[in-house]
Amino acid sequence: MLLLILVLLLALILGGAGFAVHILWWFALAVLVLWLLGFVFRGASSGGGRGRWYRW
C-alpha cells in the first residue's frame, strides 16, 4: 500500500513538473518573439543609428 502511494505521489510530482516546464517553454517563446520585435522596431525608429531599445 505504501509503495502504491509513493508511486502515485511521484506521478503527481512529475506530471506537475511537466506541466510547469511546458508553460515555461511557451513563456520563453513569447519572450523570444518580443526580443526579436525589439530589433525590428529599433531599426525602424532610430533612423539607422545604433540606438538601444532597452535600458541597460
C-alpha positions in Angstrom: 0.0 0.0 0.0 2.8 2.4 0.9 4.5 1.6 -2.5 1.3 2.5 -4.3 1.1 5.8 -2.5 4.7 6.6 -3.3 4.2 5.7 -7.0 1.1 7.9 -7.2 2.9 10.8 -5.4 5.8 10.5 -7.8 3.5 10.5 -10.8 1.7 13.6 -9.5 5.0 15.4 -8.9 6.4 14.5 -12.3 3.1 15.4 -14.0 3.1 18.8 -12.3 6.7 19.4 -13.2 6.0 18.5 -16.8 3.1 20.9 -17.0 5.2 23.7 -15.4 8.0 23.1 -17.9 5.5 23.2 -20.8 4.3 26.5 -19.6 7.8 27.8 -19.3 8.5 26.8 -22.9 5.6 29.0 -24.1 6.8 31.8 -21.9 10.3 31.6 -23.3 8.9 31.6 -26.8 6.9 34.8 -26.1 10.0 36.5 -24.7 12.0 35.5 -27.8 9.3 37.0 -30.1 9.3 40.2 -28.1 13.1 40.3 -28.2 13.2 39.9 -32.0 10.4 42.5 -32.4 12.6 44.9 -30.4 15.3 44.6 -33.0 12.9 45.2 -35.8 11.3 48.3 -34.2 14.7 49.6 -33.1 15.9 49.7 -36.7 12.8 51.5 -37.9 12.6 54.1 -35.1 16.2 55.1 -34.6 16.7 56.4 -38.2 19.5 54.0 -38.9 21.6 54.8 -35.9 22.8 52.3 -33.3 20.3 53.3 -30.6 19.3 50.8 -28.0 15.7 49.8 -27.4 16.5 48.5 -23.9 17.8 50.5 -20.9 20.9 48.6 -19.8 
